[in-house]
Amino acid sequence: MVSDEQGVKRCSRCEQGRPRAAFAGDKATRDGPRAYCRGESIASRGGVCCVSLSAVPAHVDHCHETGRVRGVLCFSCNAALGQFKDQPDVMRRAAAYVEGNAWKPTLVAPGVYHLPS
């Protein structure tokens, strides 16, 4: 990882000098950005969003607690994870809701419904 004073960093995978903005942040490295550029991150994931599997990924997703890169996401999926504050239980409830499983009343007797708790 070679950096210079003009904000250029060398990617350890493609070996090209790129602007520091082309690298995702990483709390584990000495100089801040990850060792490889975003382009290499996207290529290593097959060129598609890790969640939707269809959209073009443009955002390197990372754990906000550790700084560890989890994958490469499209704008919408990255924003959705952020809105759910990376909480898997909230995401599971959202998936159940979208699938129609959450809060679906069960008919117990004529006119009597049981709602899940």
C-alpha positions as CSV (number, residue, x, y, z in Angstrom):
1,M,0.0,0.0,0.0
2,V,1.8,3.1,-1.2
3,S,0.3,6.5,-0.7
4,D,1.6,9.9,-1.7
5,E,0.9,13.4,-0.5
6,Q,-1.4,14.2,-3.5
7,G,-4.1,11.7,-2.3
8,V,-3.1,8.8,-4.6
9,K,-3.0,5.3,-3.3
10,R,-1.8,2.1,-5.1
11,C,-4.3,-0.7,-5.3
12,S,-2.8,-4.0,-4.1
13,R,-4.8,-6.0,-6.6
14,C,-4.8,-4.1,-9.9
15,E,-1.5,-2.3,-9.0
16,Q,-2.8,1.0,-10.3
17,G,-2.4,4.3,-8.6
18,R,-5.9,5.7,-7.9
19,P,-7.4,8.6,-6.0
20,R,-8.0,7.8,-2.3
21,A,-11.8,8.3,-3.0
22,A,-11.7,5.1,-5.1
23,F,-11.0,3.1,-1.9
24,A,-13.5,2.1,0.8
25,G,-12.6,3.1,4.3
26,D,-11.2,0.5,6.7
27,K,-10.6,1.1,10.4
28,A,-8.1,-1.9,10.4
29,T,-5.6,-0.3,8.1
30,R,-2.9,2.2,9.1
31,D,-3.7,4.8,6.6
32,G,-7.5,4.5,6.5
33,P,-8.6,3.1,3.1
34,R,-8.6,-0.6,2.2
35,A,-5.7,-2.1,0.3
36,Y,-7.7,-2.6,-2.9
37,C,-9.9,-0.2,-4.9
38,R,-13.7,-0.3,-5.2
39,G,-13.4,-1.5,-8.8
40,E,-11.5,-4.6,-7.6
41,S,-14.2,-5.1,-4.9
42,I,-17.0,-5.0,-7.5
43,A,-15.2,-7.3,-9.9
44,S,-14.5,-9.9,-7.2
45,R,-18.2,-10.1,-6.4
46,G,-19.3,-10.9,-10.0
47,G,-20.4,-7.4,-10.9
48,V,-23.8,-7.6,-9.3
49,C,-25.3,-6.5,-6.0
50,C,-24.8,-9.1,-3.2
51,V,-28.5,-8.6,-2.0
52,S,-30.6,-8.0,-5.1
53,L,-28.3,-10.1,-7.5
54,S,-29.3,-7.9,-10.4
55,A,-28.5,-4.2,-9.9
56,V,-25.0,-2.8,-10.7
57,P,-23.1,-2.5,-7.4
58,A,-21.7,0.9,-6.6
59,H,-21.3,0.8,-2.8
60,V,-18.8,-1.2,-0.8
61,D,-20.8,-2.2,2.3
62,H,-19.1,-2.5,5.6
63,C,-19.9,-3.2,9.3
64,H,-20.0,0.1,11.1
65,E,-18.7,-1.4,14.3
66,T,-15.6,-3.2,12.9
67,G,-15.1,-1.5,9.5
68,R,-15.0,-5.0,7.9
69,V,-16.2,-5.1,4.3
70,R,-19.2,-7.4,3.8
71,G,-19.8,-7.0,0.1
72,V,-20.7,-4.7,-2.7
73,L,-24.3,-3.4,-3.0
74,C,-26.4,-1.3,-5.3
75,F,-27.6,2.1,-4.0
76,S,-31.0,0.8,-3.0
77,C,-29.8,-2.2,-1.0
78,N,-27.1,-0.2,0.7
79,A,-29.7,2.4,1.7
80,A,-32.1,-0.2,2.9
81,L,-29.5,-1.8,5.2
82,G,-28.8,1.6,6.6
83,Q,-32.4,2.4,7.2
84,F,-32.8,-0.9,9.1
85,K,-29.6,0.0,11.1
86,D,-28.0,-3.4,10.2
87,Q,-30.4,-5.2,12.6
88,P,-31.1,-8.7,11.3
89,D,-34.2,-9.1,13.5
90,V,-35.7,-6.0,12.0
91,M,-34.9,-7.2,8.4
92,R,-36.5,-10.6,9.1
93,R,-39.7,-8.9,10.3
94,A,-39.6,-6.7,7.2
95,A,-39.2,-9.7,4.9
96,A,-42.1,-11.5,6.7
97,Y,-44.2,-8.4,6.4
98,V,-43.5,-8.1,2.6
99,E,-44.2,-11.9,2.2
100,G,-47.6,-11.4,3.9
101,N,-46.7,-13.6,6.9
102,A,-46.6,-10.9,9.6
103,W,-49.8,-9.8,11.3
104,K,-51.9,-12.1,9.2
105,P,-55.0,-12.8,11.3
106,T,-56.1,-16.4,11.8
107,L,-59.8,-17.2,11.8
108,V,-60.6,-19.0,15.0
109,A,-64.4,-18.9,14.9
110,P,-66.9,-17.0,12.7
111,G,-66.0,-13.4,13.2
112,V,-63.2,-14.1,15.7
113,Y,-59.6,-13.6,14.6
114,H,-56.4,-14.3,16.4
115,L,-53.5,-11.9,15.6
116,P,-49.9,-13.1,16.0
117,S,-48.1,-11.5,18.9
